[in-house]
Amino acid sequence: MKLRKCEFCGTEFDAALGQCPLCGKAVQPGAAEPQPVMPAAYKPAGGHGGKFSKKKGGRFAQSPKKAKEEKQPVENPYKIPKWMMVMICVILGLTVLMGAAFAFYQLSWFPKFLGPSEPVSMQEQEAEVQPEQPAQEEPAPAAPTERQYMNEEDYQPEEAEEEPEAVIACEGLMLATSSITFDEPERFYNITVQKLPETCNEDVTFSSSDETIATVNQQGKVVAVNGGTAVITATCGSQTATCLVTCDFIAEEEQTSSEEELAPALNSTDMTLFYPGEQAPLIVNNLPDGAQVTFTSENASVATVSSSGTITAVGSGTTTVRAEFSGTRLECIVRCKLDSSAESGAEADAEGCTISHSDVTMAFLGEYFKISLKDADGNRIKGLSWSSGNTGVCTVDADGVVTATGKGTTTVSTTYGGKSFECIIRCNLK
């Protein structure tokens, strides 16, 4: 296959084509490929020449139609139509414009006249001319405060004032115990208080009638100081409650200084019993060492006395109980005011009776207190028989004196009018 080179784009293509398949330019016949020069003696094959070849209408002469067809260039089958070229150019142009527009959009270079719907860059917004604002006077500097010159650790914010809480008045006040007995100085007992109603928010204050005998702080802690008795008073609003404190000992310094001056004496020289079988102890204080005491009753039908000094009521009347030792006699008048129902053994009425202690905690070995039963009128019932559920924890005598003997919990009880009354005893000994 012969090749021809385009004069315009330099593309080589088939010589039989009349135009370049790439650029579409027509090729001038004979311009690309020179015709070979024939010698003068050369004759075309077939032996026909001379006059026959030149004669018009000769055998070898070409017809005008055929000659015209040979002069027309052959159409290129690879030629791209003009409309398609136009479409390609339009598409390429639109693509370039869209790319340029996107680049300007990213760089925020769009002009301001695009309208409010078009995005405007922050630089252009800041460049907009702002309307002139009237000049404002600068505020005067604030006066320095004390906090500005105060260390951070010393600064304390002001607390908002709280509204005062409504006062709920106290309607009743009860103590856990009505009597306390100490046998050594510096012993203490914590009195617990119950206020009625439970929502009462008034404060409870404590006071002692004689701080030389027993003191009390505002938490209810009673401390024994010296021998004697004192009354501890708890006050809450208009309500009061009292507790009798007995310090059954002599202060060590007083005992040393006046030991020779104290004479033997009875703990009581006049007592009154109200119920048959009621008992009371008779004790000789300041008894000389080694002295033996003998107790006798002048009238055993009124009251009897044991060898240890326990007096028991028998019948109504008055008698004298004597204590004799080393030639010394001490006397105690015993008055038994027994009512007829008690002497006849009539059944007592337990309705309305209350026990003085329902739950008591003791902290020291030998600590004791006195328990009692009161009738509906608040009078102490005498002549009761008390018992301890566990004597290894505490003991109780006929007069209701409960003494701690060991660690543990038990109950002290009595029966009156066919009804049983109990008190829980907790000995948390240290």
C-alpha positions as CSV (number, residue, x, y, z in Angstrom):
1,M,0.0,0.0,0.0
2,K,1.3,3.4,-1.0
3,L,1.3,6.1,1.6
4,R,0.9,9.8,1.2
5,K,1.9,12.5,3.7
6,C,-0.4,15.4,4.6
7,E,1.0,18.8,3.7
8,F,-0.8,20.4,6.7
9,C,-0.5,18.1,9.7
10,G,2.2,15.7,8.4
11,T,0.1,12.6,9.0
12,E,0.8,9.7,6.7
13,F,-2.2,7.9,5.2
14,D,-3.3,5.7,2.3
15,A,-2.5,7.4,-1.1
16,A,-5.9,6.3,-2.4
17,L,-7.6,8.7,0.0
18,G,-8.4,12.2,-1.4
19,Q,-8.1,14.0,2.0
20,C,-6.3,13.7,5.3
21,P,-8.2,11.5,7.7
22,L,-7.1,13.6,10.7
23,C,-7.5,17.2,9.7
24,G,-9.8,16.6,6.7
25,K,-7.7,18.7,4.3
26,A,-8.0,17.8,0.6
27,V,-4.9,16.6,-1.0
28,Q,-3.9,18.1,-4.4
29,P,-3.4,15.4,-6.9
30,G,0.1,14.9,-7.9
31,A,1.4,17.3,-5.2
32,A,2.4,14.7,-2.7
33,E,3.8,12.1,-5.1
34,P,5.8,13.1,-8.2
35,Q,5.0,11.3,-11.4
36,P,7.8,9.3,-12.9
37,V,9.4,10.7,-16.1
38,M,9.0,8.3,-19.0
39,P,11.6,8.2,-21.8
40,A,10.7,9.5,-25.2
41,A,11.1,6.1,-26.8
42,Y,8.8,4.6,-24.2
43,K,5.4,3.4,-25.4
44,P,2.6,2.0,-23.4
45,A,2.0,-1.7,-23.6
46,G,-0.4,-3.0,-26.2
47,G,1.3,-1.4,-29.2
48,H,-1.3,1.2,-29.4
49,G,0.0,4.6,-29.8
50,G,0.4,7.3,-32.3
51,K,-2.5,8.4,-34.0
52,F,-4.8,5.9,-32.4
53,S,-4.1,7.2,-29.0
54,K,-4.6,10.8,-29.8
55,K,-7.5,10.4,-32.0
56,K,-10.7,11.8,-30.6
57,G,-13.1,9.0,-29.9
58,G,-10.4,6.6,-30.3
59,R,-10.3,3.2,-28.7
60,F,-8.1,4.2,-25.9
61,A,-9.6,7.6,-25.3
62,Q,-11.5,8.1,-21.9
63,S,-15.0,9.4,-21.8
64,P,-15.6,12.8,-20.3
65,K,-17.8,11.4,-17.5
66,K,-15.1,8.9,-16.5
67,A,-12.5,11.5,-16.5
68,K,-14.6,13.8,-14.2
69,E,-15.1,10.9,-11.8
70,E,-11.3,10.3,-11.7
71,K,-10.7,14.0,-11.0
72,Q,-13.1,14.1,-7.9
73,P,-11.3,13.2,-4.7
74,V,-12.2,10.0,-2.9
75,E,-14.2,10.7,0.4
76,N,-12.4,9.9,3.6
77,P,-14.3,7.2,5.6
78,Y,-12.7,8.4,8.9
79,K,-13.8,12.0,8.5
80,I,-15.6,13.5,11.7
81,P,-18.7,15.4,10.9
82,K,-18.6,19.2,11.5
83,W,-21.7,19.1,13.8
84,M,-19.9,16.6,16.0
85,M,-16.8,18.7,16.1
86,V,-18.9,21.7,17.2
87,M,-20.6,19.7,20.0
88,I,-17.2,18.5,21.3
89,C,-15.9,22.0,21.3
90,V,-19.0,23.3,23.1
91,I,-18.8,20.5,25.7
92,L,-15.1,21.2,26.3
93,G,-15.7,24.9,26.7
94,L,-18.5,24.4,29.2
95,T,-16.3,22.0,31.2
96,V,-13.5,24.6,31.3
97,L,-16.0,27.3,32.4
98,M,-17.5,25.2,35.1
99,G,-14.0,24.3,36.5
100,A,-13.0,27.9,36.5
101,A,-16.3,28.9,38.3
102,F,-15.8,26.2,41.0
103,A,-12.2,27.4,41.5
104,F,-13.4,31.0,42.0
105,Y,-16.1,29.7,44.3
106,Q,-13.6,27.9,46.5
107,L,-11.3,31.0,46.6
108,S,-14.3,33.3,47.4
109,W,-13.4,35.5,44.4
110,F,-17.0,36.0,43.2
111,P,-17.9,39.6,42.8
112,K,-20.5,41.3,45.0
113,F,-23.0,41.7,42.3
114,L,-23.9,38.0,42.3
115,G,-26.9,38.7,44.5
116,P,-28.0,37.8,48.1
117,S,-28.5,34.1,47.2
118,E,-24.8,33.7,46.3
119,P,-22.2,33.1,49.0
120,V,-20.0,36.0,49.9
121,S,-16.6,35.6,51.5
122,M,-15.8,36.8,55.0
123,Q,-13.2,39.2,53.6
124,E,-15.8,40.9,51.4
125,Q,-18.3,41.1,54.3
126,E,-15.7,42.8,56.5
127,A,-14.7,45.1,53.6
128,E,-18.3,46.4,53.3
129,V,-18.6,49.9,54.5
130,Q,-20.3,50.1,57.9
131,P,-22.6,53.0,58.7
132,E,-20.9,55.4,60.9
133,Q,-21.8,55.0,64.5
134,P,-21.9,57.9,67.0
135,A,-18.8,57.8,69.2
136,Q,-19.6,56.3,72.6
137,E,-18.0,57.6,75.7
138,E,-15.7,55.1,77.4
139,P,-17.1,54.0,80.8
140,A,-15.3,55.2,83.8
141,P,-13.0,52.6,85.5
142,A,-14.7,50.9,88.4
143,A,-13.5,51.6,91.9
144,P,-11.2,49.0,93.3
145,T,-12.8,46.5,95.7
146,E,-11.4,44.9,98.8
147,R,-11.5,41.4,97.1
148,Q,-9.0,42.6,94.4
149,Y,-6.4,43.1,97.1
150,M,-7.3,39.9,99.1
151,N,-5.5,36.5,98.9
152,E,-7.7,33.8,97.3
153,E,-7.4,31.6,100.4
154,D,-8.6,34.4,102.6
155,Y,-11.7,35.3,100.5
156,Q,-15.0,33.9,101.7
157,P,-18.1,34.5,99.7
158,E,-21.0,36.1,101.5
159,E,-23.5,33.5,102.6
160,A,-27.1,34.1,101.8
161,E,-29.2,34.6,104.8
162,E,-31.3,31.5,105.5
163,E,-34.9,31.9,106.6
164,P,-35.3,31.0,110.2
165,E,-36.8,27.5,110.8
166,A,-40.2,27.4,112.3
167,V,-40.0,26.5,116.0
168,I,-41.9,23.4,117.0
169,A,-42.7,23.7,120.7
170,C,-41.9,20.8,123.1
171,E,-45.0,19.3,124.6
172,G,-43.4,16.6,126.7
173,L,-40.0,15.7,128.1
174,M,-38.8,12.3,129.5
175,L,-35.5,11.1,130.7
176,A,-34.2,7.6,130.3
177,T,-33.7,7.3,134.1
178,S,-35.0,9.2,137.1
179,S,-32.2,8.3,139.5
180,I,-28.4,7.6,139.3
181,T,-26.1,6.3,142.0
182,F,-22.3,6.5,141.9
183,D,-20.0,4.7,144.3
184,E,-16.8,6.3,143.2
185,P,-15.8,9.8,142.1
186,E,-15.2,10.6,138.4
187,R,-17.9,8.0,137.4
188,F,-20.2,9.3,134.7
189,Y,-23.5,8.5,133.1
190,N,-25.0,9.8,129.9
191,I,-28.7,10.8,130.2
192,T,-30.8,10.3,127.1
193,V,-33.8,12.5,126.5
194,Q,-37.0,11.9,124.6
195,K,-38.9,14.9,123.3
196,L,-42.6,15.0,122.4
197,P,-43.4,15.4,119.6
198,E,-40.5,13.9,117.8
199,T,-40.4,16.8,115.4
200,C,-39.7,19.2,118.2
201,N,-36.6,21.4,117.3
202,E,-36.2,23.2,120.6
203,D,-32.8,22.7,122.3
204,V,-32.5,20.8,125.6
205,T,-30.4,22.3,128.3
206,F,-29.1,20.6,131.5
207,S,-28.3,22.0,134.9
208,S,-27.1,20.6,138.3
209,S,-28.5,21.8,141.6
210,D,-25.1,21.3,143.2
211,E,-22.0,21.1,141.0
212,T,-19.8,20.2,144.0
213,I,-21.6,16.9,144.1
214,A,-22.3,16.2,140.4
215,T,-21.8,18.1,137.2
216,V,-23.6,17.8,133.8
217,N,-22.7,19.2,130.4
218,Q,-25.1,20.2,127.7
219,Q,-24.8,16.7,126.1
220,G,-26.3,15.1,129.2
221,K,-23.1,13.6,130.6
222,V,-23.3,13.5,134.5
223,V,-20.0,13.1,136.4
224,A,-19.7,12.3,140.1
225,V,-17.6,14.8,142.1
226,N,-18.3,14.4,145.8
227,G,-20.5,12.5,148.2
228,G,-24.1,13.7,148.6
229,T,-27.1,14.1,146.4
230,A,-27.9,16.5,143.5
231,V,-30.8,17.0,141.1
232,I,-30.1,17.2,137.4
233,T,-32.7,19.2,135.5
234,A,-33.4,19.0,131.8
235,T,-35.3,21.9,130.2
236,C,-36.8,22.1,126.8
237,G,-39.0,25.1,126.2
238,S,-41.6,25.1,129.0
239,Q,-41.1,21.4,129.8
240,T,-38.7,20.1,132.5
241,A,-37.6,16.7,133.7
242,T,-35.4,15.8,136.7
243,C,-33.1,13.0,137.7
244,L,-31.8,12.4,141.3
245,V,-28.0,11.8,141.5
246,T,-26.7,10.0,144.6
247,C,-23.0,10.0,145.1
248,D,-22.6,7.2,147.8
249,F,-18.9,7.9,148.6
250,I,-16.7,10.3,150.4
251,A,-14.2,12.3,148.4
252,E,-10.6,11.0,148.9
253,E,-9.2,14.4,150.0
254,E,-12.0,14.9,152.5
255,Q,-11.7,11.4,153.8
256,T,-8.0,11.9,154.4
257,S,-8.4,15.2,156.2
258,S,-11.4,14.4,158.4
259,E,-11.2,10.7,158.8
260,E,-10.6,11.0,162.6
261,E,-13.4,13.5,163.0
262,L,-16.3,11.4,161.4
263,A,-18.3,9.3,163.8
264,P,-20.2,6.2,162.9
265,A,-23.8,7.0,161.7
266,L,-26.7,5.3,160.1
267,N,-27.7,6.0,156.5
268,S,-31.2,6.8,157.7
269,T,-32.6,7.6,161.1
270,D,-36.3,7.8,160.0
271,M,-38.0,5.8,157.2
272,T,-41.5,5.0,156.1
273,L,-42.7,1.8,154.5
274,F,-46.1,1.5,152.7
275,Y,-46.7,-2.1,151.7
276,P,-46.3,-5.4,153.4
277,G,-43.0,-7.0,152.5
278,E,-41.4,-3.7,151.4
279,Q,-37.7,-3.7,152.3
280,A,-35.1,-1.0,153.0
281,P,-31.4,-1.3,153.8
282,L,-30.0,0.1,157.1
283,I,-26.3,0.8,156.8
284,V,-23.8,2.0,159.4
285,N,-21.4,4.5,157.9
286,N,-17.9,5.1,159.2
287,L,-17.9,1.8,161.0
288,P,-14.5,1.1,162.7
289,D,-12.4,-1.7,161.3
290,G,-13.2,-5.1,162.7
291,A,-16.4,-3.9,164.4
292,Q,-19.4,-6.4,164.4
293,V,-22.9,-4.8,164.1
294,T,-26.0,-6.4,165.7
295,F,-29.4,-5.3,164.4
296,T,-32.6,-5.7,166.4
297,S,-36.2,-4.5,166.0
298,E,-38.2,-3.3,169.0
299,N,-41.5,-4.6,167.5
300,A,-41.2,-7.4,165.0
301,S,-45.0,-7.3,164.3
302,V,-44.4,-3.9,162.6
303,A,-41.0,-4.4,161.0
304,T,-38.2,-7.0,161.1
305,V,-34.5,-6.6,160.5
306,S,-32.0,-9.1,159.2
307,S,-28.4,-9.6,160.4
308,S,-27.2,-7.6,157.5
309,G,-29.5,-4.6,158.3
310,T,-32.4,-5.2,155.8
311,I,-35.7,-3.9,157.3
312,T,-38.9,-5.6,156.1
313,A,-42.4,-4.1,156.7
314,V,-44.9,-6.5,158.4
315,G,-47.8,-4.5,159.7
316,S,-49.0,-1.0,160.3
317,G,-47.4,0.9,163.1
318,T,-44.1,2.4,164.3
319,T,-41.1,0.7,165.7
320,T,-37.4,1.3,166.4
321,V,-34.5,-0.7,164.8
322,R,-31.2,-0.5,166.6
323,A,-27.7,-1.1,165.5
324,E,-25.1,-2.0,168.2
325,F,-21.4,-2.3,167.9
326,S,-18.4,-1.8,170.3
327,G,-20.6,-0.4,173.0
328,T,-22.2,2.1,170.6
329,R,-26.0,2.1,169.9
330,L,-27.6,3.8,166.8
331,E,-31.4,3.9,166.3
332,C,-33.7,4.3,163.3
333,I,-37.4,4.9,163.6
334,V,-39.4,2.8,161.1
335,R,-43.0,3.8,160.3
336,C,-45.2,1.2,158.5
337,K,-48.2,2.9,157.0
338,L,-49.9,0.0,155.3
339,D,-53.4,0.4,153.9
340,S,-56.1,-2.2,154.6
341,S,-56.2,-3.6,151.1
342,A,-52.4,-4.3,151.1
343,E,-52.5,-5.9,154.6
344,S,-55.5,-8.1,153.7
345,G,-53.8,-9.2,150.5
346,A,-56.5,-7.8,148.2
347,E,-55.6,-7.9,144.6
348,A,-53.8,-4.7,143.5
349,D,-54.9,-2.7,140.4
350,A,-52.1,-2.6,137.8
351,E,-54.1,-0.4,135.5
352,G,-52.1,2.8,134.6
353,C,-48.9,1.6,136.4
354,T,-45.6,2.5,134.7
355,I,-42.0,1.3,135.2
356,S,-39.4,4.0,135.8
357,H,-36.9,2.5,133.3
358,S,-37.6,0.4,130.2
359,D,-34.1,0.2,128.7
360,V,-30.8,1.1,130.6
361,T,-27.2,0.8,129.5
362,M,-24.4,0.6,132.1
363,A,-20.7,1.0,131.2
364,F,-18.8,0.1,134.3
365,L,-18.6,-2.9,136.6
366,G,-20.4,-2.1,139.8
367,E,-22.4,0.8,138.3
368,Y,-26.0,0.7,139.7
369,F,-29.3,2.5,139.6
370,K,-32.7,2.2,141.3
371,I,-35.7,0.9,139.4
372,S,-39.3,1.5,140.6
373,L,-42.9,1.0,139.7
374,K,-45.4,3.9,139.9
375,D,-49.2,3.8,140.0
376,A,-51.5,5.9,137.9
377,D,-51.1,8.9,140.2
378,G,-47.3,8.8,139.9
379,N,-46.7,7.4,143.4
380,R,-44.0,4.8,143.9
381,I,-45.3,1.4,144.7
382,K,-43.4,-0.2,147.6
383,G,-42.9,-3.8,148.7
384,L,-42.3,-5.3,145.2
385,S,-40.2,-8.3,144.5
386,W,-37.7,-7.7,141.7
387,S,-35.7,-10.4,139.9
388,S,-32.8,-10.5,137.4
389,G,-32.9,-12.8,134.3
390,N,-29.1,-13.3,134.5
391,T,-27.3,-12.4,137.7
392,G,-24.0,-12.8,135.8
393,V,-25.0,-9.6,133.9
394,C,-26.7,-7.7,136.8
395,T,-28.3,-8.2,140.2
396,V,-31.3,-6.5,141.8
397,D,-32.2,-6.3,145.5
398,A,-35.6,-6.0,147.1
399,D,-35.4,-2.2,147.0
400,G,-34.9,-2.2,143.2
401,V,-31.2,-1.4,143.1
402,V,-29.8,-2.8,139.9
403,T,-26.0,-3.4,139.9
404,A,-23.8,-4.3,136.9
405,T,-21.9,-7.6,137.4
406,G,-20.8,-8.6,133.9
407,K,-20.9,-7.9,130.2
408,G,-24.1,-8.8,128.4
409,T,-27.9,-8.1,128.2
410,T,-30.7,-9.3,130.4
411,T,-34.0,-8.1,131.9
412,V,-35.1,-7.1,135.4
413,S,-38.7,-7.7,136.1
414,T,-41.4,-7.5,138.8
415,T,-45.1,-8.5,139.0
416,Y,-47.9,-6.3,140.3
417,G,-51.6,-6.8,140.1
418,G,-51.2,-9.9,138.0
419,K,-49.2,-8.0,135.4
420,S,-45.5,-8.3,134.6
421,F,-43.2,-5.3,134.2
422,E,-39.7,-5.6,132.6
423,C,-36.7,-3.4,132.0
424,I,-33.9,-4.3,129.5
425,I,-30.4,-4.0,131.1
426,R,-27.4,-3.7,128.7
427,C,-24.0,-3.9,130.4
428,N,-21.4,-2.7,127.9
429,L,-18.5,-2.9,130.3
430,K,-15.2,-1.5,129.4
